Amino acid sequence: MSGLVLSSKLSPKFSIIPALIILIPPSADMRGNVYGALGSRLGSYLHMGRIEPKLRLDPLIEENLSASLFLVLLLSLVNGIVCSYIASLIGIERFGFVSAVNLMVVSVLATILSACFMIPATILIAICSYRWGWDPDNITSPLVTLAGDMVTMPFIYVAVELVLRTPMYLKLAFLGFVVAVMVLLFVKSRKGEVARRIVREMLVVLSICAVIDYGAGTLLGDKVESLIAIAGILTIIPPFLEDGGVIGCILAAKVSSWLHLGELRPKTVPEREVVDLFVMNHFLGLVVFTMVGILGQTLNFLLRIPTVPTVVMLSITVLAGQILVVILNIVSYELTVLSYRLGLDPDNVGIPIITSIMDLLGTGTLVLTLKLFGI
């Protein structure tokens, strides 16, 4: 879905707003980070009995929502400004007031549209999976991260269409309204201990994640002309990054819950059960990244999107995927354990950083693999 929208709908918009391609990684990753961490926290609350598995707005859930909404709105504004400036630095778009406002509105509007879907979905998935006897760590974070990546592209496309048709005074009024809402959410978040901790810990973490994602966006922006020429490559980028992030999130969420429950010691050298997860991730990656290549290429043929030969496409996704799994196994485990040792909640720290690093490393791995195949 995301790759299809990116290659067939959004790619023509890159010639109008080139900075869009830089905005995509931090925008998609921010939703996965915030809502993935929310889902992971809900899973931990359910395991520890802090909330009941009922579809109601518990005070603890309210604090989580106010903090999460504040964070996504703040980061979406910052992403718009920074990505517009990065586009000027690498020479694909001139930085100015109009371009910065347009990208901020696109970023914020896509965030608000996504929130209307992501918040109910996150709560529903976490609570229902627990009620059905499933482990939320295996279900919530992966599905929420995947859903965040899937809805990002369509909503960015909708936001771009609206921005191109909206006069400047309405865009500025919209941004002013958003800032006012952010102030109210910040005040509300300061009143709750849980919300304060979420904002305090995740604001630093999300800032680090954003910087990492800007690197991924810059890699794509630097290749924007080539990617437009071979749009079929764009089809596989979102699912490739999504699946890499999902595999990392499953590992991080599982290790986080084991640490919270005292079933795993925070050791630098992983224990046997963790090594078993590493091996499982390689088998999972082999299947998943093969399917990414097959489905992506099928869509390219059906929609007549310019692409590379099928054998080359499959070789790229499988090779890049296996390299990525090696990296994400080590990074996911060590970051989760390190955050726990430092007295931080791994649900607030591990998953956001992991998904961001996976975006950067996944993009870099794909670019490197493409170069190896002479593309």
Secondary structure, 3 states (H helix, E strand, C coil): CHHHHHHHHHHHHHHCCCCHHHHHHHHHHHHHHHHHHHHHHHHHHHHHCCCCCCCCCCHHHHHHHHHHHHHHHHHHHHHHHHHHHHHHHCCCCCCCHHHHHHHHHHHHHHHHHHHHHHHHHHHHHHHHHHHCCCCHHHHHHHHHHHHHHHHHHHHHHHHHHHHHCCCHHHHHHHHHHHHHHHHHHHHHHHCCHHHHHHHHHHHHHHHHHHHHHHHHHHHHHHCHHHHHHCCHHHHHHHHHHHHHHHHHHHHHHHHHHHHHCCCCCCCCCCCHHHHHHHHHHHHHHHHHHHHHHHHHHHHHHHCCCCCCCHHHHHHHHHHHHHHHHHHHHHHHHHHHHHHHHCCCCHHHHHHHHHHHHHHHHHHHHHHHHHHHCCC
